[in-house]
Each structure stands twice: as structure tokens, then as C-alpha cells.
């Protein structure tokens, strides 16, 4: 359990981040909580199944869903960043072409 000083330190670090990063952290946190609840309920229901092989299969499936869902938010963010980088690169290529055209015309 965190002490009040540790919590306040972390809170001030989060507040110092820009708005997009704070929203991303909030989305990921909410996703982790909801996925954890879903998997917890699944595991509780799976324990009531008498067939051991089905029980093991469903619990493995639950853990796989949990793992994938935690990664999906970060993958979407990586795709967005890659798109931004590609867009900036295209802009720079266009700027270079314009500069070359101006120098050739002189």
C-alpha cells in the first residue's frame, strides 16, 4: 500500500504530463480494471465446472483475453504515433521538393 507522500508524488508527476498522455493513462487504467473484473468473474464461474479439461481450457482462454486486452490500447497508440511520424515525413519530403524546385528555377 502506498503512503500519502508516495501517492501525492505520483499524482504531481501525472499532472505534469500533457493532456493526451493523461487521457491515455486513464483509458488504460479503466481498461485494466474492467478486464480484471471480467477475468475474475470468468475464473469464479470456471471453478464450478466439473469437467477438468473444459475448466482448464476456459481459464487459459480467459488469461489470453486478459493479456490481449491489456496490449490493445498500447498497440492503438503505437499505430497513431507511427501515422504521425509518416505524416511528418511526407511533409518534410514535400518541403524538400519545393526547396529543390526553387533552387532549380533560380
N, C-alpha and C positions, 0 to 999 in steps of 0.2 A: 504494500500500500504506500502511496506517495505521501510525503509530508506536505503541509501547506506551502512551504517555501519552494519545494520542487514543482508543485503544481503551478504556482504563480510564475516561476521562471519559465516553464514550458508555455504558459499562456502568453507571456510577453513575447516569447520567440515567435509564436504563431501570429500574434497581432502585428509583428514587424514584417511579415510576409506580404506580398501583393495580393490583391483580391482574387485573382484566378487561382493561385496556389491554395489560398484558404478555402475556396469553394471546392477544389479538388479533394483536399484533405477531409472536408465534411462529407462529401459524397462517398469517398472510400470508407470512412468510418461508419456511415449509415449502412452501406452495403455489407460490411463485415458483420455488423450487429444482426441484420436481418438474415444473412446467410447462416450465421452461427445458430440463431434461433431455429431456422428451418432444419438444419442438420441435427440439432439437439432433439427436436420433435421426431425426426425420422429415426434416430437411434433408439429413442424410447419405444417407438412403435415396433421397430425391428426386434427388440428383445422379447416381444410377446409371440414371435413366430416360432413354432416348434421345429420346423424343418431347418436344420443347421446350415445346409448348403445354400438355401434361399436367404437365410439370415445373413450369412457371410457375404453373399453377392450383393444384397441390398445395402449393407453397411459400406462395402467397398465403393459402390456406386454413389452413395451419399458423400463419402470423402472426396471422390473425384469431382463431383459437382461443386463441393465446397472449394476445392483448390482452383478449379477453373474460374469460378465466380470471383474469387479474390484477385485473380490475374486480369480479368477482363477490363476493369477500369483503367489499370495501368497501360494495357495494350491500346486502348482507345486514345489515351493521352499521348502515347508514343506516336501513333498514326497522325494525330493532329500536329505534333511537333515536326514530324517528317514533311507533312504537307506545307507547313510554314517555311521550312528550310528550302524545299523545292521551289516555292513561290518566290522567295527572296533570290534564289539562284537565277531564276528566269528573269527577274527584274534586273539583276546585275548583268546578265547576258545581253539584254536589250540595251542597257546603258552603254555597254562596251561597243555594241554595234553602232549606236548613234554617235559615239565619240569617233570611231573609225571612219564613219561616213563623213563626219565634219572635217576630219583631218585629210581625208582623200579629196574633198571638194576644195580645199584651200590650196 
